[in-house]
Amino acid sequence: MAQALKAMMTTGGRKSVAARQWHERGISHVQGGRFEEALECIEKSIALEPRNAEFHRNHGLVFVSFLQPEKALDCFDKAIKYAPDFAMAFFSRANAQFQLQALDLALKDYFRCVHLLPDFDEAHANIGNIFFVQKQWELALSSYENALKINPELVFLPGNILLLKMKLCRWKNFERQFQALRSGLESGVLCVSPLPLLTMTDAPALLKTASCLFVEKTVSPVALPLEAFTGAVRNKIRIGYFSSDFRDHALTYLISDLFFMHDRDNFEIVGVSLCHNQHHEIQKKIKNGFDEFHEAGGLNDTQLIKFARSLHLTIAVDLNGHTQGARPAVFISRVAPLQVSYLGFLGTSGMPSMDYLIADDFLIPEESRSHYTEKIVYMPEIFQVNCMNLNVTESNLNRSHYGLPDSVFVFCCFNNSHKITPTLFDSWMRILSAVPESVLFLFADTEAMKDNLRAEAKNRGVHAQRLIFGERLAHADYLARYRVADLFLDTYGVCQRRCPIFLSGHLHF
């Protein structure tokens, strides 16, 4: 009996050692970006130790790397089954649920994680991210501040906090907080990402610093040989447009006519959508403007690079830049002989592999060229393409429908609140003071934003009732609403909206 027990323990020990070896080999493959090999190794480790929670969690993380969060969930469920207090399994499952937009389930798991690990900074930050998506700005701000207390060096968090305060129009110490971000960036600290910074300042040198730092610290090229995207010489130039905004989004409304206007005798036009199909009318429209249209939102970076190179494009156009849904690792790895940044992000990409940026001399004056890593292609008049056939709701709605007085001059701005800075609001209030019989018609997401702006107006000597707020509307109704106003007041970073508003008629700038 003793010999049999010893033999069983020896066999079990060998299996455990072998399982650990397969697992560590799988982790090594993950670190090298070899996800298929990683999957095979970790599955072998699980076959030897089927109740090992760590193995199941890492199995799920490989599926997350493949952008397959549905499969990952089963792995995380098993990890939690075998280790009910495994905080990182709850965290990983929450991340997968977040990817699947199961926000309430994700939130529940994040809270379970911070219950087990109260000082886990990333879990607190991700709770804030969910509240941010849900537009619960106050709760998001509280979660971000909790995370920052735990880890003052957590990337992007100071910028996210200031962005949320801008969304709430809570401007106390705004300049001091902005200068702290500037100092951080200039010291090489990744304290704010490029997109929110673009709403805080138009200083091109600082925007370049932020973009270059972002790329340096967060974007790595995928190790694939460049020969993979070279192909046979074609008779036509193939242009590929890449965007996560081929959906109900301002950029797509703006650019939708462009794809129909290319010279088909000399060009082939390819669309690559980096979002999931939403079956929206605008998406159906733009599909008809491409010679080829590909849904690639479910591909990870390695898969997307291989696919994009297989298209044998001559020029790849990135319509995202550093906006939401961007895939910078794809472009830094190069998917075409020429790569161009256009329209989605008005600053520099900060990527040496981005060859050109399309602009005009108003967007990038000659003296600002040094603040862009790309070569600048100057359009002769204006860089921005516009849709000339806008869908605008035809209605007889008058000012009273929107709560506006009939007999006053109406200034308006329906841009998101985080694009309003204290300095900009100062100028708006000076305008209202100079035009006594006038009101300012704004868009508001929350009651807190309304209250804060009314208080800011009062502090500048303007009666709070002269600010009137409207709600979020469908795009056609949104454009129609401008017709009841007299003059549009602009903010930073909204050129995607400016011309469509003008083209909708009956409004001055």
C-alpha positions as CSV (number, residue, x, y, z in Angstrom):
1,M,0.0,0.0,0.0
2,A,2.8,2.4,0.9
3,Q,4.5,1.7,-2.4
4,A,1.3,2.3,-4.3
5,L,0.7,5.6,-2.5
6,K,4.2,6.7,-3.2
7,A,3.9,5.8,-6.9
8,M,0.6,7.8,-7.1
9,M,2.1,10.8,-5.5
10,T,5.2,10.6,-7.8
11,T,2.9,10.4,-10.8
12,G,0.8,13.3,-9.6
13,G,3.9,15.4,-8.9
14,R,5.2,14.7,-12.4
15,K,1.8,15.7,-13.9
16,S,1.9,18.9,-11.8
17,V,5.4,19.8,-13.0
18,A,4.5,19.1,-16.6
19,A,1.3,21.1,-16.3
20,R,3.2,24.1,-15.0
21,Q,5.8,23.8,-17.7
22,W,3.1,23.8,-20.4
23,H,1.5,26.7,-18.7
24,E,4.7,28.8,-18.5
25,R,5.4,28.0,-22.1
26,G,2.0,29.3,-23.0
27,I,2.6,32.5,-21.1
28,S,5.8,32.9,-23.0
29,H,4.0,32.6,-26.3
30,V,1.4,35.2,-25.1
31,Q,4.2,37.6,-24.3
32,G,5.6,37.1,-27.8
33,G,2.2,37.6,-29.5
34,R,2.0,34.0,-30.6
35,F,-1.6,33.5,-29.4
36,E,-2.4,30.3,-31.3
37,E,0.7,28.5,-29.8
38,A,-0.2,29.9,-26.4
39,L,-3.7,28.5,-26.6
40,E,-2.4,25.0,-27.4
41,C,0.1,25.0,-24.5
42,I,-2.4,26.3,-21.9
43,E,-5.0,23.8,-23.0
44,K,-2.4,21.0,-22.5
45,S,-1.8,22.4,-19.0
46,I,-5.5,22.3,-18.2
47,A,-5.8,18.7,-19.5
48,L,-3.2,17.8,-16.8
49,E,-4.6,20.0,-14.0
50,P,-8.3,20.6,-14.9
51,R,-9.1,22.2,-11.5
52,N,-6.4,24.8,-11.6
53,A,-8.1,28.2,-11.5
54,E,-5.0,30.1,-12.7
55,F,-4.7,28.0,-15.8
56,H,-8.4,28.6,-16.7
57,R,-8.0,32.3,-16.2
58,N,-5.0,32.5,-18.5
59,H,-6.9,30.4,-21.0
60,G,-9.6,33.0,-21.0
61,L,-7.0,35.8,-21.4
62,V,-5.8,34.2,-24.6
63,F,-9.3,34.3,-26.0
64,V,-9.6,38.0,-25.0
65,S,-6.4,38.5,-27.0
66,F,-8.2,36.9,-30.0
67,L,-11.1,39.3,-29.4
68,Q,-13.3,36.4,-28.5
69,P,-14.7,37.5,-25.1
70,E,-17.6,35.1,-25.4
71,K,-15.3,32.1,-25.2
72,A,-13.2,33.7,-22.5
73,L,-16.3,34.0,-20.2
74,D,-16.5,30.2,-20.0
75,C,-12.9,30.0,-18.9
76,F,-13.3,32.7,-16.3
77,D,-16.5,31.0,-15.0
78,K,-14.4,27.8,-14.4
79,A,-11.6,29.8,-12.7
80,I,-14.2,31.2,-10.3
81,K,-15.8,27.8,-9.8
82,Y,-12.5,26.3,-8.6
83,A,-11.4,29.4,-6.7
84,P,-14.4,31.4,-5.5
85,D,-12.3,34.2,-4.0
86,F,-9.9,34.6,-7.0
87,A,-10.1,38.4,-7.4
88,M,-8.2,38.5,-10.7
89,A,-10.7,36.0,-12.2
90,F,-13.5,38.4,-11.3
91,F,-11.5,41.2,-12.8
92,S,-10.8,39.3,-16.0
93,R,-14.5,38.2,-16.4
94,A,-15.6,41.8,-15.9
95,N,-13.2,43.0,-18.6
96,A,-14.7,40.4,-21.0
97,Q,-18.2,41.4,-20.1
98,F,-17.2,45.1,-20.7
99,Q,-16.1,44.2,-24.2
100,L,-19.5,42.5,-24.8
101,Q,-21.2,45.7,-23.4
102,A,-22.8,43.7,-20.6
103,L,-22.1,46.7,-18.4
104,D,-24.2,45.7,-15.3
105,L,-22.6,42.3,-15.1
106,A,-19.2,43.8,-15.6
107,L,-19.9,46.3,-12.8
108,K,-21.0,43.5,-10.4
109,D,-17.7,41.6,-11.0
110,Y,-15.5,44.7,-10.7
111,F,-17.2,45.4,-7.3
112,R,-16.6,41.8,-6.3
113,C,-13.0,42.2,-7.2
114,V,-12.4,45.4,-5.2
115,H,-14.2,43.8,-2.3
116,L,-11.5,41.1,-2.4
117,L,-8.7,43.5,-3.3
118,P,-9.7,47.0,-2.0
119,D,-6.5,48.6,-3.2
120,F,-6.6,47.3,-6.8
121,D,-6.3,50.5,-8.7
122,E,-7.2,49.2,-12.2
123,A,-10.5,47.7,-10.9
124,H,-11.5,51.1,-9.5
125,A,-10.5,52.8,-12.7
126,N,-12.5,50.3,-14.8
127,I,-15.5,50.9,-12.6
128,G,-15.1,54.5,-13.5
129,N,-14.8,53.5,-17.2
130,I,-18.2,51.8,-17.0
131,F,-19.9,54.8,-15.3
132,F,-18.3,56.9,-18.0
133,V,-19.9,54.9,-20.7
134,Q,-23.2,55.0,-18.9
135,K,-22.8,58.8,-18.6
136,Q,-22.9,58.7,-14.9
137,W,-20.2,61.4,-14.7
138,E,-20.3,61.9,-10.9
139,L,-19.9,58.2,-10.1
140,A,-17.2,57.9,-12.8
141,L,-15.3,60.8,-11.3
142,S,-15.5,59.3,-7.8
143,S,-14.1,56.0,-9.0
144,Y,-11.3,57.6,-10.9
145,E,-10.3,59.7,-7.9
146,N,-10.3,56.5,-5.7
147,A,-8.0,54.8,-8.3
148,L,-5.7,57.9,-8.3
149,K,-5.4,57.9,-4.5
150,I,-4.3,54.3,-4.6
151,N,-1.8,54.8,-7.5
152,P,-1.0,58.4,-8.4
153,E,1.0,57.1,-11.4
154,L,-1.8,55.3,-13.1
155,V,-1.7,56.3,-16.8
156,F,-4.2,58.7,-18.3
157,L,-6.1,59.1,-15.0
158,P,-5.4,62.8,-14.3
159,G,-6.5,63.6,-17.8
160,N,-9.7,61.5,-17.5
161,I,-10.5,63.3,-14.2
162,L,-10.2,66.7,-15.7
163,L,-12.2,65.5,-18.8
164,L,-15.0,64.5,-16.5
165,K,-15.0,67.8,-14.7
166,M,-15.2,69.5,-18.1
167,K,-18.2,67.3,-18.9
168,L,-19.8,68.5,-15.7
169,C,-18.6,72.0,-16.3
170,R,-17.0,71.9,-12.9
171,W,-14.2,74.4,-13.5
172,K,-12.8,75.1,-10.1
173,N,-8.9,75.1,-10.4
174,F,-9.2,74.2,-14.0
175,E,-6.1,76.1,-15.1
176,R,-4.0,74.6,-12.3
177,Q,-5.1,71.1,-13.2
178,F,-4.4,71.7,-16.9
179,Q,-0.9,73.1,-16.1
180,A,-0.3,69.9,-14.1
181,L,-1.1,67.9,-17.1
182,R,1.2,70.0,-19.3
183,S,4.0,69.6,-16.8
184,G,3.5,65.9,-16.6
185,L,3.6,65.5,-20.4
186,E,6.7,67.6,-20.7
187,S,8.3,65.4,-18.1
188,G,7.4,62.2,-20.0
189,V,4.5,61.2,-17.8
190,L,1.6,59.7,-19.6
191,C,-1.0,61.6,-17.6
192,V,-3.5,62.3,-20.4
193,S,-4.3,60.7,-23.7
194,P,-4.3,62.7,-27.0
195,L,-8.0,62.9,-27.6
196,P,-9.2,64.6,-24.4
197,L,-6.2,66.9,-24.5
198,L,-7.4,68.1,-27.9
199,T,-10.5,69.5,-26.2
200,M,-8.5,71.3,-23.6
201,T,-6.0,73.1,-25.8
202,D,-5.1,73.9,-29.4
203,A,-1.3,74.2,-28.6
204,P,0.2,72.0,-31.4
205,A,3.6,71.5,-29.6
206,L,1.8,70.0,-26.5
207,L,-0.5,67.9,-28.7
208,K,2.6,66.5,-30.5
209,T,4.2,65.7,-27.1
210,A,1.1,63.8,-26.0
211,S,0.7,61.8,-29.2
212,C,4.4,60.9,-29.4
213,L,4.4,59.9,-25.7
214,F,1.3,57.8,-26.2
215,V,2.8,55.9,-29.1
216,E,6.1,55.4,-27.4
217,K,4.6,54.0,-24.2
218,T,1.5,52.2,-25.4
219,V,1.8,51.2,-29.1
220,S,4.1,48.3,-30.2
221,P,4.4,47.0,-33.8
222,V,3.3,43.5,-34.4
223,A,6.3,41.3,-35.5
224,L,5.2,40.3,-39.0
225,P,7.5,40.5,-42.1
226,L,6.6,43.4,-44.4
227,E,6.8,41.0,-47.4
228,A,3.4,39.8,-46.3
229,F,1.6,42.8,-47.8
230,T,3.5,43.2,-51.1
231,G,1.6,41.9,-54.1
232,A,1.4,41.9,-57.8
233,V,1.4,45.2,-59.6
234,R,-2.2,46.3,-60.3
235,N,-3.6,48.6,-63.0
236,K,-5.4,50.8,-60.5
237,I,-4.4,52.4,-57.2
238,R,-6.1,50.7,-54.3
239,I,-7.1,53.0,-51.5
240,G,-8.3,51.5,-48.2
241,Y,-10.3,53.6,-45.7
242,F,-10.1,52.3,-42.1
243,S,-12.5,53.5,-39.4
244,S,-14.3,52.4,-36.3
245,D,-16.9,55.1,-37.1
246,F,-18.6,53.5,-40.1
247,R,-21.9,53.7,-38.1
248,D,-24.2,56.4,-36.7
249,H,-21.4,58.8,-36.1
250,A,-20.6,62.5,-37.1
251,L,-17.6,61.5,-39.2
252,T,-19.5,59.1,-41.3
253,Y,-22.3,61.6,-42.0
254,L,-19.6,64.1,-43.0
255,I,-17.6,61.8,-45.3
256,S,-20.3,59.6,-46.8
257,D,-20.3,61.2,-50.2
258,L,-16.5,61.0,-50.6
259,F,-16.5,57.3,-51.4
260,F,-18.8,57.7,-54.4
261,M,-16.6,60.5,-55.9
262,H,-13.3,58.7,-56.7
263,D,-12.3,58.2,-60.3
264,R,-13.1,54.6,-60.8
265,D,-10.9,54.4,-64.0
266,N,-7.8,54.9,-61.8
267,F,-8.8,53.9,-58.3
268,E,-10.3,51.0,-56.4
269,I,-11.9,52.0,-53.1
270,V,-11.9,49.6,-50.2
271,G,-13.6,50.1,-46.8
272,V,-12.5,48.4,-43.7
273,S,-14.9,48.8,-40.8
274,L,-13.3,48.4,-37.3
275,C,-16.7,48.4,-35.5
276,H,-19.4,45.8,-35.3
277,N,-22.2,46.0,-37.9
278,Q,-25.0,48.2,-36.5
279,H,-27.3,47.9,-39.5
280,H,-27.9,51.6,-39.5
281,E,-29.0,53.5,-42.7
282,I,-25.9,55.5,-42.9
283,Q,-23.8,52.4,-42.8
284,K,-25.9,50.9,-45.6
285,K,-25.3,54.1,-47.7
286,I,-21.5,54.1,-47.4
287,K,-21.2,50.4,-48.2
288,N,-22.5,51.2,-51.7
289,G,-19.7,53.7,-52.2
290,F,-17.0,51.1,-51.9
291,D,-15.8,48.6,-54.5
292,E,-15.2,46.3,-51.5
293,F,-16.4,46.6,-47.9
294,H,-15.0,44.4,-45.1
295,E,-16.2,44.0,-41.5
296,A,-13.1,43.6,-39.4
297,G,-14.2,44.7,-36.0
298,G,-13.8,41.2,-34.6
299,L,-10.1,40.8,-35.6
300,N,-7.3,41.4,-33.1
301,D,-4.3,43.4,-34.2
302,T,-2.3,40.5,-35.6
303,Q,-5.3,39.2,-37.6
304,L,-6.2,42.7,-38.8
305,I,-2.7,43.4,-40.0
306,K,-2.5,40.1,-41.9
307,F,-5.9,40.8,-43.4
308,A,-5.2,44.4,-44.4
309,R,-2.0,43.4,-46.1
310,S,-3.8,40.7,-48.0
311,L,-5.9,43.5,-49.6
312,H,-2.7,44.7,-51.4
313,L,-3.6,48.3,-50.8
314,T,-1.5,51.1,-52.3
315,I,-2.7,53.7,-49.7
316,A,-4.2,53.0,-46.3
317,V,-6.2,56.0,-44.9
318,D,-6.7,56.0,-41.1
319,L,-9.9,57.9,-40.3
320,N,-9.5,57.4,-36.5
321,G,-6.2,58.8,-35.4
322,H,-6.3,58.7,-31.6
323,T,-10.1,58.7,-31.3
324,Q,-12.2,55.9,-29.7
325,G,-11.9,52.6,-31.5
326,A,-8.5,53.4,-33.1
327,R,-6.1,50.6,-33.9
328,P,-2.7,52.3,-33.8
329,A,-0.7,49.0,-33.6
330,V,-2.0,48.2,-37.0
331,F,-0.7,51.3,-38.7
332,I,2.6,51.4,-36.8
333,S,3.1,47.9,-38.2
334,R,2.4,49.2,-41.7
335,V,-0.4,47.7,-43.9
336,A,0.3,49.6,-47.1
337,P,3.3,51.3,-48.8
338,L,1.7,54.7,-48.1
339,Q,-0.3,55.5,-44.9
340,V,-2.3,58.6,-44.5
341,S,-4.1,60.2,-41.5
342,Y,-7.3,62.1,-42.4
343,L,-10.1,63.9,-40.7
344,G,-10.9,61.8,-37.5
345,F,-8.2,63.3,-35.4
346,L,-6.9,66.9,-36.0
347,G,-3.5,66.5,-34.3
348,T,-0.5,64.5,-35.3
349,S,-0.5,60.7,-34.9
350,G,3.0,60.7,-33.5
351,M,3.8,57.6,-35.5
352,P,6.9,57.5,-37.8
353,S,5.0,55.0,-40.0
354,M,2.2,57.5,-40.7
355,D,3.5,59.1,-43.9
356,Y,1.1,61.9,-44.6
357,L,-1.6,64.0,-43.0
358,I,-4.2,65.8,-45.1
359,A,-4.9,69.4,-44.0
360,D,-5.2,72.9,-45.2
361,D,-3.3,76.1,-44.4
362,F,-5.9,77.1,-41.8
363,L,-5.7,73.9,-39.9
364,I,-1.9,73.7,-40.1
365,P,-0.2,77.0,-40.9
366,E,3.3,76.9,-42.2
367,E,4.8,77.8,-38.9
368,S,3.1,74.8,-37.2
369,R,4.4,72.1,-39.5
370,S,7.2,71.2,-37.2
371,H,4.6,70.0,-34.7
372,Y,3.5,67.1,-36.9
373,T,5.5,63.9,-37.5
374,E,3.8,63.4,-40.8
375,K,4.4,65.2,-44.1
376,I,1.5,67.6,-44.7
377,V,-0.6,67.3,-47.9
378,Y,-2.3,70.7,-48.3
379,M,-5.6,70.8,-50.0
380,P,-6.1,74.0,-52.1
381,E,-9.0,75.5,-50.2
382,I,-10.3,73.3,-47.4
383,F,-9.2,69.9,-46.2
384,Q,-12.6,68.7,-45.1
385,V,-15.0,66.8,-47.4
386,N,-18.7,67.4,-46.7
387,C,-21.9,65.5,-47.5
388,M,-24.0,67.7,-49.8
389,N,-27.2,65.6,-49.4
390,L,-28.0,65.9,-45.7
391,N,-31.1,64.3,-44.2
392,V,-32.7,67.1,-42.3
393,T,-36.1,66.7,-40.6
394,E,-38.7,68.9,-42.4
395,S,-40.9,70.3,-39.7
396,N,-42.8,73.5,-38.8
397,L,-41.4,73.5,-35.2
398,N,-40.9,77.0,-33.9
399,R,-38.9,78.4,-31.1
400,S,-41.5,77.8,-28.5
401,H,-41.2,74.1,-29.1
402,Y,-37.7,74.3,-27.7
403,G,-38.5,76.6,-24.9
404,L,-37.0,79.7,-26.7
405,P,-38.4,83.2,-26.7
406,D,-39.7,84.4,-30.1
407,S,-38.4,87.9,-30.0
408,V,-34.7,87.6,-29.0
409,F,-31.5,86.8,-30.8
410,V,-30.5,83.1,-30.3
411,F,-26.9,82.1,-30.1
412,C,-26.4,78.3,-30.0
413,C,-23.8,75.6,-29.5
414,F,-24.9,71.9,-29.3
415,N,-21.4,70.5,-28.9
416,N,-20.6,68.2,-26.0
417,S,-20.0,70.0,-22.7
418,H,-16.4,68.9,-22.3
419,K,-15.5,71.1,-25.3
420,I,-16.5,74.2,-23.4
421,T,-13.5,75.7,-21.5
422,P,-13.7,78.4,-18.9
423,T,-11.9,80.8,-21.2
424,L,-14.4,80.0,-24.0
425,F,-17.3,80.5,-21.7
426,D,-15.9,83.9,-20.7
427,S,-16.1,85.0,-24.3
428,W,-19.6,83.7,-24.7
429,M,-20.8,85.6,-21.6
430,R,-19.2,88.8,-22.9
431,I,-21.2,88.3,-26.1
432,L,-24.4,87.9,-24.1
433,S,-23.6,91.0,-22.1
434,A,-23.0,93.0,-25.3
435,V,-26.3,91.8,-26.8
436,P,-28.9,92.3,-24.0
437,E,-31.9,90.8,-26.0
438,S,-30.2,87.4,-26.5
439,V,-30.1,83.9,-25.2
440,L,-27.6,81.0,-25.5
441,F,-29.1,77.7,-26.5
442,L,-26.9,74.7,-25.4
443,F,-27.0,70.9,-25.3
444,A,-26.9,69.3,-21.9
445,D,-26.4,65.7,-20.8
446,T,-27.1,66.1,-17.1
447,E,-28.8,68.4,-14.6
448,A,-25.5,68.9,-12.9
449,M,-24.0,70.4,-16.1
450,K,-27.0,72.7,-16.4
451,D,-26.7,73.8,-12.7
452,N,-22.9,74.4,-13.0
453,L,-23.2,76.5,-16.2
454,R,-26.0,78.6,-14.7
455,A,-23.8,79.3,-11.7
456,E,-20.9,80.1,-14.0
457,A,-23.1,82.5,-16.0
458,K,-24.3,84.2,-12.8
459,N,-20.7,84.6,-11.6
460,R,-20.0,86.5,-14.8
461,G,-22.9,88.8,-14.4
462,V,-25.3,87.0,-16.8
463,H,-28.8,85.9,-15.6
464,A,-29.1,82.1,-15.5
465,Q,-32.4,82.2,-17.4
466,R,-30.5,83.3,-20.5
467,L,-29.1,79.9,-20.8
468,I,-31.5,77.4,-22.4
469,F,-30.8,73.7,-22.7
470,G,-31.8,71.1,-25.3
471,E,-31.6,67.3,-25.2
472,R,-29.8,64.8,-27.4
473,L,-31.7,64.2,-30.7
474,A,-31.4,61.9,-33.7
475,H,-29.1,63.3,-36.4
476,A,-31.8,64.6,-38.8
477,D,-33.6,66.3,-35.9
478,Y,-30.4,67.6,-34.5
479,L,-29.6,69.4,-37.7
480,A,-33.2,70.8,-38.0
481,R,-33.0,72.3,-34.5
482,Y,-30.3,74.7,-35.7
483,R,-32.9,76.4,-37.8
484,V,-34.5,78.1,-34.8
485,A,-31.1,79.8,-33.9
486,D,-29.5,82.8,-35.4
487,L,-25.7,82.3,-34.8
488,F,-23.6,79.3,-34.0
489,L,-20.8,79.7,-31.5
490,D,-17.9,77.2,-32.0
491,T,-15.6,75.3,-29.7
492,Y,-12.4,73.4,-30.1
493,G,-12.2,70.3,-32.2
494,V,-15.7,70.2,-33.8
495,C,-14.9,70.6,-37.5
496,Q,-16.8,67.4,-38.2
497,R,-20.0,69.1,-37.2
498,R,-19.4,72.7,-38.4
499,C,-20.0,72.4,-42.1
500,P,-23.0,70.0,-41.9
501,I,-24.7,72.5,-39.6
502,F,-24.0,75.3,-42.1
503,L,-25.2,73.2,-45.1
504,S,-28.4,72.4,-43.2
505,G,-29.5,76.0,-43.8
506,H,-30.7,79.1,-42.0
507,L,-27.8,79.5,-39.7
508,H,-24.7,81.8,-39.6
509,F,-21.3,81.3,-38.0
